Each structure stands twice: as structure tokens, then as C-alpha cells.
Amino acid sequence: MSADELAVFLDALWVEYGLSENTISAYRTDLRQFAVWLKKRQKTLVNCESADVSMYLAERLSYGTSARSSARFLSSLKRFYVYAVREGKVIENPAAIIDAPKLGRSLPTTLSEKDIERILKAPDVSTSLGYRDRAMLELLYASGLRVSELVGLKLTEINFRQGLVRVTGKGSKDRLVPVGEEALVWLQDFIQHWRLDILGEKKTDFVFPTNRGSGMTRQAFWYIIKRYVTQAGINKVISPHSLRHAFATHLLNHGADLRVVQLLLGHSDLSTTQIYTHIARERLKDIHEKFHPRG
């Protein structure tokens, strides 16, 4: 299958399923890497067999690829072959009988409320870029947005009067997210003053521009987060979603209803949100042991 035909498949995914640009990009990477592997064995995506898929998965695992990454690859491949069979490109789906690797239940790294305070205070707010970073961190923790939602936020999607931001999440689903007063103060002050210093003569609709006048990438903001975590002296392995995880966990620790947290995070399935209840339960156990006379 040619590069053009692969592009047609990816376009069809976007049209039929409304998958995000990040998901489509992951599919593209998975399929291209598998095609390169097949080419070394004088095969293609069109004439590969189930044994080839199994061998490729086994090789990935032997190199230390995570089960979650391999499961995502297999999902990409299965969806590709469903499309290829439907379009008459292949006769049968070689990935259909392959079972995905079993995934362990992964728990997000816990950042305490003190950790968050230290991270929020790390940027140098006497500079325009430092003030931007502080406003971004405040909004991220106050709202539980995904990093992609944060960097993609437009000026027209903020309602200061009602204290809400409108974001488009996974599956192109819109949701309204409340923002706390403190984060709104940082955000409004940044937009009215410091943002103009960054932009100069340039113009953009993105709330958080770079000094080039363009929107920020997820990867760029991830490096910013890591820098401030290091500056704050926090020695924990964190992910791009660590502040989002902290948002959910701290809400539950303070008594928020699980379904409310589900809505705020934009999860379509409650089971996705329930991963945070493990951390909240551990916190409740600690409180019980510390304060109960029989703890």
C-alpha cells in the first residue's frame, strides 16, 4: 500500500470517527514503522500474515516497548485492516486473531498540594514569559485541562464574567470548564498586559503565544513543566498530565463527587475517572490512621 493510500485511510479515520490529530498521528507512526519492518522481510502491509504481526509484537516487547504501546499499535493495525478489507485492498485481516497484551492498571504519579504550590511559584513572574508560564500552570491545575486543550485555547473561548473556558476535547466534544478565581486573575492580567509584551507587532488567537507569535506545542509546554518541577526540587517521575491528575485527586480528597470530576475532566466513561479513587482512598486511610483513636 502506497503512502498516498495510507493518507486516504487516515483521512477516512478522521471523517468516520472524528479522531483527534494526535491519535491520527500515532496511527500514522505505527503503520509506517510496521511497513518499514515488513519491507526488510520483503513483505508489505498488503501481503503480510498473522505470523508477521505476532513476530513484530514479540520483537517490540523484547526491546522493552511497553504493553500499552503495543496494544495501541495492534489497535491501529486492526482498524487499518478493517478498512483495507472493506476497500478490497486485502482479502482478510491478519491482525484479527491477535490478542492485545494485557495491561496493568497504571496509577498516575501523585503530586501533593504542597508540591503543586512549589511548582506554581517556580516561574519568574517579573518576565513576560515567566508570567505566561505561571498563568498556564495556574489554569492547568485549576481546570484539569489536557495539555493539548491548554495550548490550543483561543481568546474567544474564555468567559471571564462567568468564570468558564470552553474546550474541545477528545472526539471533538465541547465542554465548559469552571476556573477558580485565582487562576482567572492570573489569566486576565496576563492577557491584558504581559501577552502584549510577548507578541509585540504579531497577532494570534491563541491565549498563550510563544515569542515567535505562534501557538505553543504540547511538547514545548511539557519541557516547561519539567523545568519548573526540577526548579521546585520535586524528585518524582511526572507525566504531561501530572497537574491534571493532581486536579482530579485533590478534588476527590476534598469530597468532590466522582461524577462531577468525570464531567470536569471530559471523560465519557466513569471507569476512566475511577482510577483516581485509589489515590483518594489511600489519603482517607492515612487520615483515619492518624486521627482515629483505633486507627
Secondary structure, DSSP 8 states (H G I E B T S, - for coil): --HHHHHHHHHHHHHHH---HHHHHHHHHHHHHHHHHHHHTT--TTT--HHHHHHHHHHHHHTT--HHHHHHHHHHHHHHHHHHHHTTS-SS-TTTT---------------HHHHHHHHT-S-TTSHHHHHHHHHHHHHHHH---HHHHHT-BGGGEETTTTEEEEE-GGG-EEEEE--HHHHHHHHHIIIIIHHHHHTT---SBSSB-TTSSB--HHHHHHHHHHHHHHTT------TTHHHHHHHHHHHHTT--HHHHHHHHT-SSHHHHTHHHHHHHHHHHHHHHHHSTT-
